[in-house]
Amino acid sequence: MSVLDKIKTNYSTSINEMSVSEYLDICKKDSSAFSKPAERILKAIGEPEFIDTKEDPKLSRIFSNKTIKVYPAFKEFYGMETTIEQIVSYFRHSAQGLEEKKQILYLMGPVGGGKSSLAEKLKDLMQHMPIYVLKAQNYLSPVYESPLGLFADYRAEIEEEYGIPGRYIPACMSPWASKRLKEFNGDVNKFKVVKLYPSIQNQIAVAKTEPGDENNQDISTLVGKVDIRKLADFQQSDPDAYSYTGGLCLANQGILEFVEMFKAPIKVLNPMLTATQENNYKGTEPIGAIPYDGIILAHSNESEWAKFTNDKKNEAFLDRIYKVQVPYCLRVSEEVKIYEKLIRESSLREAICAPKTLLMLSEFSVLTRMKEPENSNVYSKLRVYNGETLKETDPNAKSLQEYKDEAGINEGMTGISTRFAFKVLSKVFNYDNEEIAANPVHLLYVLEQEVVKMQLDKDTEDRYLYYIKSILASKYAEFIADEIQKAYIESYQTYGQNLFEKYVIYADYWMQRNDYRDPDSGEILDRRVLNEELEKIEKPAGIANPKDFRSEVTNFTLRYKANNGGKMPRWDSYEKIKTVIEKKIFTNTEDLLPIISFNVKSSQDDEKKHKDFLKRMKDRGYTQRQIRILVDWFMRVRKTMS
């Protein structure tokens, strides 16, 4: 079906309409016909997937071997497992009829931390399950009320006859329904019931409210107000003269999002207290109470929350809030996924992003969000938070729990926002006039410029610049040196293989305490000379225990030859010796500079080696332009690496 046909089908579907009696009969068989908003959203979220983190070394370190819940509905909210579980717990407890059903769900976090995205997702989920709405004289209830509101005074009878628990009956019927019922002389069968789906677009059981101008905003944004156009036909106190356009009116049986809630005066927020506690609220005119049976979702940043909580007059309101902190992501690997999602959803999805670019941006973002640890390295802390083990590389690194205990519960509530990182990424992709692509060198330049433009306090600016220049730049210098060397060495397989085979022979003879006769020169190498030759290869790699290492390599080679018909393994097939040989080859960095540079080559052989190097780099994910930029940068900083 084409998209045009789908639109036509969706809008031409006949309304699912029934009598009140038919609706009550459905309720007998299907409890979802009268389910609360929290129950419906739980069903839309679906069952979680259970992940036993003991099965994954990285996850086991992050989650202490616990079994965690992952909800497919929130699969693109990376690194927010704890926050999402708290939100789901709110809905679960509310659905069970516990205290949460009377509380406002409040998301508190820094700017660009994902509060609005979570709110949009929850509103979208609310659209997945249908609601049943009262209808009379071809008009839907203006507050999308449940048909069960007609029986607010007959809870016991409804429960006995139809098996609908009393807690599912609304607190009252709306003034609109009350007037219709009087007109029908109490005949509820003159009402109709319509099954429909909540809609963000049409503001059916889903609404959004924002603080207005401080000078003129009033409670009408929540509860509606009189429609002056109707006063010619109705009295001011008549329900039909009222305009049910407030957020609470439109969001009944669904969800109301209140953006930056605490920027509104407390008098504007008061109707929400009545709505959550008593499931009804008063309008601005002398009409009856209006029912509200929905979720109120609010969010704002930490400064607004702190300002509100510091005012003792707001204690009653604070007691009715279920607060969920939404901090920035503190796991580098999850932050990378956020950026990858951004790129996927933009025209940059086809642009080349050089290796390490997103990782470096993620590392910078996470570093700014962390509290600097005492007696430990902040970069080590970053790696521990990402689930890495540093037993062999940093003996001073603490455990993840020690870092968290030291940092406190508010870690991740400050620092660089994801939104800032997105803007940096946009500038990096468009930094070069010759191509739309991103690489770490341009990222370092742009990050430094943007941090200075932020005009932060001196201590914060110095700290951010330290992360860029001293941590990220030095780490990338090591990485790009390794990348270039690997691309260079792969075009010298013969040299690497010869070095490997010579090492294995020398090590084998040394282990056997035998002299070795060179078959080409006839020279005899005793055990002392063999040791010297082996050390020439081992020392650049810093091998701490040569005897064990030599034994390990020779045993590996013997096993390989036994299983492969006497064939010698490739020099790069065993990671440990591969690393050692690479270090040996590049003890003197100057050897590769004539090949990797873009200067005119002195011979055809060097030109061939250069082209070979370029091909290897392109295979690793770089464009020709990026290779030139990165090689030039590497050649400038290589002296600082020695």
C-alpha positions, -999 to 999 in steps of 0.1 A, spaced: 0 0 0 14 34 -10 17 62 16 -12 81 0 -35 51 3 -24 46 39 -34 82 48 -68 78 30 -74 45 48 -66 59 82 -88 90 78 -117 72 62 -121 44 88 -155 46 104 -157 56 140 -161 26 164 -193 37 181 -215 18 206 -241 22 233 -233 25 270 -248 -9 276 -226 -25 249 -196 -7 264 -204 -22 298 -207 -56 283 -172 -52 268 -159 -42 302 -172 -75 316 -149 -94 292 -120 -71 287 -104 -51 315 -84 -30 291 -117 -12 282 -115 6 315 -78 5 322 -60 36 336 -35 56 316 -6 41 336 -18 6 327 -21 14 290 13 30 288 28 0 306 13 -23 280 26 0 252 61 -2 267 59 -40 268 78 -66 287 115 -60 293 143 -81 281 164 -95 310 202 -93 305 224 -113 329 254 -91 330 275 -119 344 277 -132 309 294 -100 296 327 -90 313 322 -53 304 285 -52 316 294 -72 347 318 -45 358 293 -17 351 263 -33 367 280 -55 394 269 -88 379 232 -79 383 204 -89 360 192 -57 343 160 -49 325 161 -34 290 129 -22 274 128 -24 236 105 7 235 135 28 248 162 10 228 175 43 214 179 60 248 215 50 253 231 48 287 198 56 305 189 22 320 186 35 355 165 65 345 141 44 324 137 18 351 127 46 375 101 59 350 87 24 344 85 18 381 64 50 385 39 37 359 40 2 375 32 15 410 6 39 397 -11 11 378 -12 -9 410 -31 19 426 -3 29 450 7 65 460 24 72 426 -11 74 410 -15 107 429 19 121 420 33 142 392 61 124 372 89 150 372 121 147 351 149 168 364 182 171 345 206 194 327 199 210 294 202 187 264 202 156 287 172 139 271 142 151 292 122 163 262 130 132 242 118 110 270 86 131 272 80 128 235 85 91 237 60 87 265 34 107 246 40 86 216 35 54 236 3 68 250 -11 67 214 -7 30 211 -37 19 232 -73 30 226 -96 48 251 -134 49 253 -149 84 253 -185 95 261 -205 111 233 -239 128 232 -258 145 204 -230 140 179 -204 157 202 -176 140 220 -171 149 256 -149 181 255 -127 165 283 -126 130 267 -141 115 298 -147 79 304 -183 66 301 -178 52 337 -180 88 349 -218 85 346 -217 60 374 -196 80 399 -223 77 425 -230 40 418 -196 24 423 -209 -6 444 -236 -14 419 -213 -12 389 -187 -34 406 -213 -60 415 -231 -61 382 -202 -57 358 -171 -66 378 -155 -32 374 -135 -23 406 -146 9 422 -112 25 418 -117 26 381 -148 48 383 -139 85 378 -144 108 408 -172 127 391 -188 133 357 -180 165 339 -204 195 339 -210 188 302 -221 152 309 -242 163 339 -261 188 317 -267 161 290 -279 136 316 -304 161 329 -316 167 293 -319 130 288 -339 127 321 -313 103 334 -315 79 305 -278 69 300 -287 49 269 -291 82 250 -253 86 254 -230 68 230 -194 56 236 -166 60 210 -135 39 209 -106 61 197 -69 64 200 -51 92 218 -35 116 194 -7 141 198 -17 158 165 -54 162 174 -48 168 212 -69 138 221 -59 127 256 -24 140 249 -15 177 256 14 200 262 15 231 284 42 257 286 47 286 310 33 318 295 42 354 301 48 360 338 26 391 338 -6 376 324 -5 339 327 -32 323 348 -47 289 355 -67 289 323 -37 273 305 -45 242 326 -83 244 333 -97 264 304 -119 295 305 -152 309 295 -158 313 257 -170 349 254 -185 341 219 -210 318 236 -222 342 262 -249 355 238 -266 321 240 -256 308 275 -252 321 310 -216 324 322 -221 295 346 -235 272 319 -211 243 310 -217 249 273 -204 285 276 -171 271 288 -141 265 266 -124 232 277 -91 241 261 -68 238 291 -41 212 293 -59 192 320 -91 192 299 -74 179 268 -52 153 285 -79 135 305 -74 97 302 -40 104 288 -9 124 295 -2 161 301 33 174 295 42 205 314 74 220 300 97 240 324 70 236 350 87 255 378 90 286 357 53 291 362 40 308 394 27 285 421 -9 298 416 -8 285 381 3 251 393 -23 247 420 -50 230 398 -26 201 393 -25 194 430 -63 190 430 -62 170 398 -37 145 411 -51 142 446 -88 143 440 -90 134 403 -109 165 395 -104 203 394 -124 235 393 -127 257 363 -124 295 362 -162 298 362 -188 285 387 -194 252 369 -191 218 384 -159 200 391 -142 186 360 -128 151 361 -91 143 355 -78 108 353 -44 111 336 -7 113 340 10 147 345 46 147 332 67 177 340 104 185 335 128 213 341 165 218 348 183 216 382 184 253 388 146 257 385 142 227 408 166 241 434 149 275 433 114 259 438 125 235 466 142 263 486 108 281 490 92 266 521 57 276 508 60 249 481 64 219 505 28 206 498 35 206 461 69 189 465 53 161 485 32 153 454 62 149 430 79 117 419 113 130 409 135 111 384 170 125 377 180 125 340 218 130 340 241 132 310 255 99 298 287 89 316 296 59 294 317 67 264 305 37 243 268 48 249 276 84 241 291 73 207 258 56 199 239 89 205 262 106 179 258 77 155 220 80 158 223 118 150 244 111 119 220 83 107 191 107 109 209 135 89 223 139 54 257 132 68 250 95 70 270 90 37 299 112 48 331 97 59 338 99 96 374 89 103 381 63 130 382 77 166 363 110 157 331 101 175 350 83 203 371 114 210 341 137 211 324 113 235 354 111 257 356 149 259 318 152 267 320 125 294 352 140 309 335 174 314 306 157 331 327 138 356 338 149 390 376 149 392 386 120 414 411 123 443 443 102 441 434 89 406 435 98 370 403 112 355 409 94 322 412 61 341 379 69 358 364 75 324 375 40 312 363 24 344 329 39 339 329 24 305 334 -10 318 371 -14 311 395 -31 335 427 -13 343 445 -38 366 476 -40 344 477 -4 331 468 18 360 474 3 395 460 35 411 426 31 394 397 26 418 366 4 413 335 18 397 316 19 430 344 37 447 344 64 420 306 67 423 306 69 461 332 96 459 314 116 432 279 116 448 245 113 433 246 145 413 275 135 390 265 139 354 242 169 361 268 194 348 292 195 319 290 196 281 255 189 268 248 165 239 233 194 220 267 212 223 284 181 210 260 179 180 269 215 171 306 207 173 301 177 151 283 197 125 312 222 123 337 194 121 320 177 92 319 211 74 353 223 85 371 215 53 361 233 21 372 204 -1 350 176 13 322 170 39 339 146 63 350 145 99 384 136 114 399 139 149 424 166 140 396 190 129 377 179 160 405 190 182 406 224 165 369 230 166 365 219 202 392 243 214 375 272 195 341 264 208 353 261 244 369 295 242 337 309 227 316 296 256 332 322 279 333 299 309 349 308 342 387 305 340 390 273 360 364 254 339 379 267 307 414 257 317 401 222 327 383 217 294 413 229 274 435 205 294 412 176 284 416 186 248 453 194 246 469 171 272 446 141 272 428 138 239 455 151 217 482 129 233 460 98 232 452 105 195 488 110 187 495 75 200 466 61 181 474 77 147 510 67 150 498 32 155 474 35 125 501 49 102 526 23 113 502 -5 107 493 8 73 530 11 65 540 -23 79 513 -42 61 531 -32 29 563 -48 43 550 -83 50 582 -99 39 603 -79 63 580 -86 92 579 -123 83 617 -125 81 621 -108 115 595 -132 131 611 -163 117 646 -152 128 632 -144 163 616 -179 166 648 -197 155 670 -176 178 646 -181 207 643 -218 201 681 -223 201 685 -201 232 659 -221 250 676 -253 241 710 -238 253 725 -246 218 747 -225 195 732 -215 162 751 -216 129 738 -191 103 732 -211 71 741 -181 48 773 -168 65 783 -199 84 788 -177 115 782 -194 148 761 -175 174 766 -186 210 739 -183 236 752 -148 247 750 -134 211 716 -150 206 704 -133 237 717 -99 225 699 -104 191 667 -113 208 669 -83 231 672 -60 201 637 -71 192 622 -73 227 635 -41 243 616 -16 222 584 -34 233 594 -34 269 591 -72 275 594 -76 312 601 -114 314 620 -124 282 624 -160 292 587 -166 295 579 -146 264 604 -166 243 590 -199 255 554 -187 248 563 -177 212 582 -208 204 555 -231 218 529 -212 198 549 -217 166 555 -254 172 518 -260 179 509 -241 147 534 -260 126 522 -293 140 486 -285 131 493 -270 97 517 -295 80 549 -278 91 538 -245 77 552 -214 95 526 -190 109 523 -155 96 542 -130 117 509 -111 126 489 -142 134 499 -140 171 490 -107 187 518 -106 213 547 -112 188 530 -90 162 531 -60 186 568 -67 195 578 -68 159 559 -36 151 577 -18 180 610 -31 167 604 -19 131 593 15 143 620 21 170 631 48 146 601 67 133 622 85 107 622 53 86 586 57 76 585 95 70 598 94 34 571 69 25 541 84 43 548 120 34 531 136 4 564 150 -10 578 140 -44 593 106 -41 630 99 -49 623 66 -66 596 45 -82 599 20 -54 592 47 -28 562 59 -49 548 24 -50 553 20 -13 534 54 -8 505 43 -29 504 10 -10 503 30 22 474 52 10 454 21 0 459 6 34 448 38 51 417 40 29 408 5 38 410 16 74 382 42 68 400 74 57 396 96 27 426 107 6 422 142 20 420 130 56 451 109 52 471 140 41 457 160 71 464 133 96 499 126 82 508 163 83 496 165 119 514 133 129 547 146 115 543 178 134 536 162 168 558 131 165 587 147 184 565 152 214 557 115 215 593 104 219 
